[in-house]
Amino acid sequence: MANGVFHTRYGIEINLTREDLDHPDHTGLLEEITQPVGQRPRDLLQCLTDYKGGQCQCALDGKTPWMFVRRQRRGGKVMWVAAHLPLTHVATPQESDKHKAMKERIARTASRHGLHVQTEARSEDGRVITDVLVTGAGARVGWEAQYSPITASTVRRRSAKARERNIAPLWVTADATSALIDRAPWTRVDDVPWQRIISPLALIIRGGVRHLQIWKCTPTSERSCPETGRACGKWHSGWFLPALCIPQERATPLDELIVTSADGEHLPVRSRNRHDPHRTSYLWALARDVKRWHEITGETNTPPETGPADDEPLTYTEQELDSSCHYGDETPHTSSPRPQRETTSATGLQTFDHAPDDTLLQPTRPIALHLSPRERLVIAAELKCPPWEIGPCMLCATPIHRYGPRSPKACPACRTTTQQT
């Protein structure tokens, strides 16, 4: 990646490693050169090698010498770099097939449940396209199936445009390192072939859907104190993944969220980190949990303010301007590995000295079995299996022969329902 570009309108060379870009008199220059390419002339920024009459490798390859500026992580630091246009990720055939399969699954599921569906839904000006727009009694949900890399700024920008059209954005990915996680309402499923995505088999949501948990921090509590590690005697609340709830909640299938998000049963939540107000988490939760959370915390789901293009601060290395063309260095991508963005820790943690009103929340869909020894023996005899192999259906918690060789994870009724949807 190059550390500088030539500004064709001002006729100046820009050094991206310096905070003033080597032009302190040009106010607003950084905002101008980092705006989306679709909102400024494509030939605004030029490769320095091409400008000086040298051999720009990109132009020699039959492409253009025009460039764009973006953030890139190098050695754990984030800095501005310049790259040739177009350098956007081109979806591989596998990514494209998965993208199309996910759109078809979302549209098919919504249609079968009587919801209004539009694929490739365009805004009135034609500049914004939503993969699948699902409209129900509770909301207009704009599903975006994202199987190729995307930048955080793009996710924020497209989500903001969706909100302006009164559409709740919902991004679905199979990548736990995707930049879209916690940049907008999102959810994650397993990374499976496109044939599996389009099949009638259930796709379980692995991240992005959580449940509200409220508990008193005592020595006998099943949870350790999130503040001190020792019982503090106070009350805590937080959002937890289904498997980490006490008692355990069942996982949410993707097809269910497609319906419940449009009907208003599941709502998006934007939760600030109490210890770092600049960091926020997005999740989907049951409406009753969201209402309860608003009551005890006083937080609201106000739209996020326009923030920086990335969460990490920029570093300026104060290097000399390099006018050589680095087109050959731009592929393959050489940025430092992106850390996993999805975490299993609780988000929106709150601590109270006194118990909130109506504190205890009953589990909405528990999957843990509470059987007496006698009941377990009766069920085992009926299913013709050892008592210790009895377990809950992962979708409805019905006792089934769960832990035997090649035993299913769901009961026959749930498998039949899943295949019909």
Disulfide bonds with the S-S distance in Angstrom:
none
